[in-house]
Amino acid sequence: MSLKVLILVSALIVIVNCKSVIVGQILDHNNFVRKVHERTVEANAIPLFKREEEVQFEYPIADQKIKGIAIKDLENGLAEPSITRGGIGFSFVNIKLKSERGSGYKFLIEIYA
């Protein structure tokens, strides 16, 4: 029992230290969800400036809805991703990526439907 608690606490510490965002269902259980979009987005650091980018995705079939979104921080940096419009239950999503001053970012964005 104590080993399970130790693993859970370790997992929570890892989740707290990275800036990844995972919402909805991203695991495939009996072909219920599937990955429909994958994209790597990165920006290099510019001294004294913050880097910002808005990433948009719209599902081409109007009756399909997004069931899961995973925005994974590949560099474990200080950049912050956020979902600004749409998302779970919609056919579109807008994601804002914003770096800390003087640093860049690299994210893997995965959309599931």
URTABEL-V294301 format. One record per helix or strand of 2 or more residues. SS is the DSSP state (a for helix, b for strand). FROM is the first residue (numbers start at 1). LEN is the number of residues. Records with the same first field share a line. If there is no record, write none. Layout:
BEGIN
SS=FROM-LEN / FROM-LEN
END
This chain:
BEGIN
a=2-16
b=21-4 / 35-9 / 52-7 / 68-6 / 80-7 / 92-7 / 105-8
END
